[in-house]
Amino acid sequence: MKTSNFVKILMVALVALMACQAAFAQVTPYAVAPTAAPGHVRPHVWASGTTMPLAKPSVSGIVPLALPGFCSVPPTPPATGSFEYCPNNFQTVYGVNSIPSGNGGAGRKIAIVDAFHYAGAENDLNLFSALLGLPACTVASGCLTIVGQTGGAPPPTTVPPTLDTKTWELEEMLDLEYAHAMAPNAKLVMVECNSDSGNDLFTGVQTGTALADIVSNSWGGGEDGSETSFDFVFSTNNKPVFFSSGDSGTPAQYPCTSPHVTCVGGTTLNVNTSYVRTTETGWSGSGGGCSAFEPAVFWQNPIPASAVVTVASNCTNGVSPTRAVPDIAAAANPATGAAVIDLGRDSTHYIGVGGTSLACPLMAGLFADIMTARATFGLPQLDNNINLAIYAAAIRNYTYFFYDVTVGNNGLPAGPDYDLVTGLGVPKGSAMGNRFFGLVYVLPPPPPSGD
């Protein structure tokens, strides 16, 4: 009898141990798409490994009046593998609501370019909006447009869903939901490409620049000696084009190294119980470094020289000066990521998501708000030369326009001013949204003698 009781107790202990191990495994962040085939790219989306029960509207359509509890009570200190950020949190931390005349990006269109078609995108976006305090954004209202890579009908749904399409589905919902979170009054253009090949996605970027004011892309791959021949894609139609920097640290990735894109790196964001930033450090996965192939850009090598961009100015491939990335940064660490709704992947939970795939739509949305403010002030609109304005602001008054991320390592160290983990750091929304942002551009270098 005693032996039997001992066996029972032992079995209960073993079951409890297995449950604890399972719970621990669930809070280990992981790259949702670890690799890509040659000629293809991968989204930079990470899952935190955690989920939170999803309270859907009742049968009568009544939506819960309060935001989920995790939107207002961050762990202190943040718990590893526990996402804590909702739209209202990022709006507070990054100053969306304090941009003079930003008006949530009203009058702007944000294009998002991803691979494959997800039929549930509109439904999931609107459930997310309803539950997390954002205005509805539907096709019928004209807020949301979904097109294929050339601007026509989106590609057919892949049935059954493959690993690739389910991965890109999560990427699509992260991009839509957090661009909408940062610019809730902007319109969204979802460009769904036929595949995750570079050629299809590059076509989608050109469509995005034709249909919207700013374009967000959260994907990429390793650099290649032929990449400079594709750089023209990103300057088509002269619109700001943002790319995530990658999620495996150094070396730098393409298209983020293109001179015609704004490269967005990643941070670990920590806040107090009022969602005021306490620290923001470089995320170890933030893509960055000196390009192996893209030549140096003059806005990282201003005349006269500036100490703010010394690290960028010193970039070289060992033969000649090259472009440095990233340019700016925002929250990316999946251990303190964001709550995403993707019912095709999990119909009963919010999913904790991060990676520079989060940072990129956050910054695209922020700059859509800034573009609205500039239009109100009668300033020239930001275009594909947006990096000139960004770097000019940093050189003119660095601490006013940027939160300097000085701690962190992605294989290279973060430090004061520009670094190869977070670039210039995190833009301050309210400062960049004022009427002085971008009035003084970095002067181009003088032409070669004899011209």
C-alpha positions, 0 to 999 in steps of 0.5 A: 500500500505504501509502495502504491502511494509512493508510485502515485505520488511519483507519477503526480510529480512527474506529470507536474514536472512535464507540465512545467517543462512544457510551459517553459518551452512555450515561452521560448521565442523562435523565428517563425521562418528560419530559412528561405530557399535560394532566390527567395526571402523570409519574413523577419517575424518571431513568435514569443512562444506565449499566447493569451486567451482571446475574448471574442464578441458575443453572438449578439456582436457586443464587444467587451468594453475594456481592453484586455488586462495585459494592455494596462499592467506590464510585468515588472520587470518584464517577464521573459517570453511574456508579451505585454504591448498593445496598440495603446502602449506603443502609441504612448511610448513612441509619442503618436498621440503627441505629434502636433496635427498628426491626427492618426495619419489621416489622409495618408495611405500605408502599403504593406507588401507580403507574400501569398494571400490570406483570406481572413485578413480583413476579418482578423484586422477588424476583430483586433481593432474592435478588441484593442480600441482602434477604429474599424478598417474595412474594404467596404469603407475604403480604409482597407484595399487588398491587391495582388503584386501588380495591383489587380486581384490578390493571388488565390489562397493556397490550400492546404496552407503550407508552412510558408503561407502560414508564416507569411499569414502571421507576418501579414497580420502583424504588419496590418495590425501595428501599422493601423495601431500607429496610424489609426486614421490612415488607409491601408493597402495590402499588397499580396504577392504570388510567392516569396521570391525576390522578383515577385516581392520587388514587383509588389514594392513597386505597386505599393509605391504607386498606390500609397504614400509610404511602404512597409516591408518586413522581409529580406535575405543575405546580400549578393553581388548583384543586389545593386541592380535591383536598387531602382525598384525602391525609388520607383514613384519616389515614396518612402520605403521602409524595410526591417533589418533582419533578426540574426544580427550581423551581417547586414541584409538586403534590401535593407542595405539599399540606399533607397530604403529606410532600414529599421533595426530592433530594440528591447523596450522596457517601460514602467506601469504607466507605459513610460519608457524606462530603458530601450536597448539594442536587441541581439537579433537586430540586423546591422552592419556595413554593407558588402556591396552598397557604396557609401551614401552621402547622408551618412558622410556629411560635409562638414563631418559630424560626430553623430554619424562617425560609426556609419562614416567609417563603414567599409567592405575592406576595399571602399566605403560602404553603406551602414545599416540600420538607420533607425530602430524600434521595439522588436524583442519577441520576449517583450513583443506585441499581441497579434490576432491571426485566427487562421493560426490560432482561433482562440488566442492572441499571439505574442509576436516580435522581430524587426517585423514589428519594428518596421510597421511601427515606424511606417505608421509613426512616419505616416502620422508625421507626413500628415502633420507636415501636410497640415503645416504646408511643408514639402512631403517626405519622399524617397529621400526621407533618409536625408531628412532623418539624418539632417535632424540627427545632425542638427539636434540629435537628442531632441529628435532621437532616443539614443540607444547605447546598450546592446550587441548584435555581434557589434556593440551599440553605443552613443550616437549612430551604431550598427545595432540600432542606427540613429536610435528611436525617433521621438514622434512628437519632436519629428512631427513638428514643423521644423523636422526636415527643413535642413537637409544634409548637403550633398558632397561637391561634384568631382573637380572638372565638372 
